[in-house]
Amino acid sequence: MQLDVGQKRVLAALGVLGVVLLAGTMALMHVEGLSYADALYFSVVTMSTVGYGDVVPHTGAGRVVAGIMILTGVGSFMSAVAATSEHLLTRRAQKERREKLNMVIGVFFSEAGTRLLRTFALLDTDLAGLRSYLSEASGWSDQSFRKHAAAISRHGFKTAADTAALQDIKDFLAEKSPLLLRLLENPNLLEHETCTDLLWAVLHIKEELEFRFDLSALSPEDAAHVNGDLERAYRLLTRQWLDYMRHLKTNYPYLFKTAVHRNPFREPRPV
């Protein structure tokens, strides 16, 4: 597991604290003739600025060791406490930002993302491949999510959109344009590059389709270009949907059940 900067700072501070504590304990055992327990106790109360009680240095060398520990140990102890506190506060702030971000992503899928993903999926030339592992999400485990993420990275996401499908996407994105712009302006998205890229990809499709007034008269080159834009947004949308489903299953099981019923990769049930 890769450590972040905060974790590295905490480990470094604890490492220095441990070295000073061990060195001081061993030195006191040698110069003061203390037992390991008494020397360790003396070192701890010195470094924590608690002060002396029943164990005090009696020799000159012991006082020198105590002075060195006060100069170095107190600083390392306070640094360790400060680094640990800062790391915990940072993690709490990051958790709060992630929760706000997931709320924004939830709004996107509730209002537009799920419908858009279902539309893209129906244009997939290999939809059966995705449906084979994404259609039933109710029993997914952590291992399933990792397996599906790897399968998604290998999927081609090739689309074949006709004029009617493009017009439907154009009308839908025109309707949802205010929502997409408001989501893009949300400051919580600035820390989530994948979600920002997704919204830009979707808005780019909207602009491309609006620029072409007569979708029935697309040249082969224009049709290939538009399908390329659809495929990019489709890929990003599927990855984000899987991440969001994982979030719901872990944190909001009741919402996950609702999302399972709205799974855009499920085959339509006969009426």
N, C-alpha and C positions, 0 to 999 in steps of 0.2 A: 504494500500500500504506500503510495507516494504521500509524503508529509507536506502540509502547507507551511507558509512562512511562520505563522503563529505557533504551530506545533514544534517547528525547529527551534524557535526562540525559547520555548518552554523547556525543551529537552536540553538545550545548551545551558540554560540557567540552572537547571537541576543537576546537570553534570558538574558544573563548577562548584555548586553547593556541596555535592557529594564528595568531591575531591578535597575541599577545604575541611569538611567535617571528618573525613577519614584521616587526613594528615594530622589534624589537631588532636584527634583521639589517640592516634599512635604515638605522637610526640609527648602527650601528657602521661601516657602509660610508661614511657621511658624515663622522663625527667622527674616525675612526681611519684612514680612507683604505684600508681593507681590501678585498680582493676579495670577491665575493659568496660564494665557497666558504669563505674564511677567516672571514667574518662569520657565516655560517650555522653553521660548526663551533663558533665561540666561543659563539654563542647556545645551541646544543644542549648543550654541556658545562656551561654555566652553569645552564641550567634543569633539567638532569638531576642536578645536584649532584655531577657527576663531578669537577669542579675544573679548573684551568688547566694546560696543558702548554706547548706551543710557541707558542701564541697568547695574548697577554695585552694588556690595555689599557695604553697608554702615555700618553695625554693625560688631563687632568682630566675633560673631557667624556666620554671613553670610560669612565672609572671611574664617573661618575654613571650612565651608561647601564647599566653592569654592575650597579650597586647596585639600580637600578630593576628590572632583570630578575631579580635574586635575590629581591627582595621580591614581585614579581608572578609571574614565570615559574615559580619553584619551586613555588609554591602551585597554579598552574594545571596544571603538569605532574603533580603528585601527585593533584590532583582528577581529571584525565583517567584516570590509572592506576586510581584507586580506583573511579570510575564504571564503567570498562570491566570491571574484575574483578567488581564487584558484579553487573553485568548478566549476565556469563557464568555466575556462580554461581546467579543467579536462574533463568536459562534452564535450567540443568541440573536445578535443583529442580523446575521446572515440568514438564520432560520426565519426570522420575521420577514425579511425581504423575499425569501423563497415562497413563503406562504402568500404574500401579496401577488407575486408573479404567477403562482399557480391559480389564484383567483382570476387574474386577467386571462390566462390561458383557458380557464373554464368558461368564461364568458364568450371567448372566441369560438370554442367548439359548440357551446350551446346555441349560439346565435347564427353561426355561419360555417364553422369548420367541419362539423359532422356531415352536414348536407353537401358541402363542397367535396369532401373526401368520397362520399358515396357516388357523386357524379363522376369524379375522376376515375374511381374504381370501375365503373361500368364501361369506361372507355379503354380499360386496360386490355391489351391483346393476350395477356397471360393471367387474367383474373383468377382462374382456377388455382394457380400456384399460390397466390396470396390467401385465397379462401381456405386452402388446405390447412393453414396453421393460424390464421387470424379470425376465422369465422366464429369460433367458440372460445370465449374469453373467461367464462365463469370459473373454470377450474385452474386458471393459470397460477403457477408458482413463480418464485424468484428465478428458478432455473429456466422456466418457460419464457419469461421475459427476455432473459439473456439469449436464449436460443432463437427467439423470434427476431430480436434485434440483429443478430448475425445473418439470419435469412433475408431480412429486409435489405441489408447492405449488399446482398448478392442479386437481388431482384432487378430486372431490367427497367420496369416502370415505363414500358412503351405504350403510348396511347394512339388511338385512331379516332379522331373526332370528326363527325360530319357537320354539315351546316346547322342542322337543328340543335345538336349538342352545343355547338359554339354559341348559338344565339341564346340558348338557355343559360349558359355560363355568363354571357355578357349581361343579360337582364338581371341575373341574381347578384352579380358583383356591383352593378349600378345601384341596386337597392341597398346593398350592404356597405357601400363606399363610406358613408359617414362613420359607421361603426369601426371599420378598418382603420380609418385615419385617426380616430380617437384612441384606439388601441396602440397605434404606432407612436402616438404622442405620450403614452404613459411612461414615466421615468423608470418604472420597475423593469421595463423591457431592455433598457440600455445595458443591463448586466447579463442579458441572455441573447447571445449572438444568433443562435439557431432560430429562436422564435422571431427575432427581428428580420432575419433573412427570409423566413417563411412569409411574413406579412408583405415584405417588399416584392417577393416573387408573385404573390397573389395580386397585388396592386399593379404590377407590371403586366400581368395578363389582362387586367381590366383596361389598361391604357392601350395595349396592342389591339384588343377587340374593338374598342371605341374608335381607334384610328382608322379601322377598316369598316367603312359604312356598309358595304354589300358583302356579307360573309359568303354568299353563294358564288361570288366571282373571284374567290381566292386563287391565285396562281399556285402551282405545285410548290414553288419555293416558299411562298407565304404560308401555305398550309403546313409545310415541314417546320417552318420557323415557329408558328403558333403551337404546334404539337410539342416542339422542344421546350417551349415555355411551360406548357401544361405538365410535361414530364418532370421538369425541375420542381415545380410547386407540389406536384403529386408525391414525389419522393420525400421532400421536406415535411409535408403534411402528415404522411404516414409515420415517419419517425417521431414527430412531435405527438401524434395521437398515441403511439405506444408508450412514450414516456409519461404522458398524462394519465393513461390507464394504470400504469404502475403506481403513480402518485395516489390515485383514487383508491386502489386496492389496499395500499399501505395505510393511508390516513383516513379515508372516508369510505368504508365498506358499503354503506347504504347507497352512496352516490355511484359507487362502482357497479352495483347491481343495475341501476338505471342506465348507466353507460353501456353495460353489456346488452341490454335490450335494444339500444340504439346503435349497436355495432354496425358501422357502414359496410363491413365486408360480409355480413350475413346474407345468405340467399333469401330473396323475398318469399315469404310463406304463401302458399295458395289460399285464396279467399274461400 
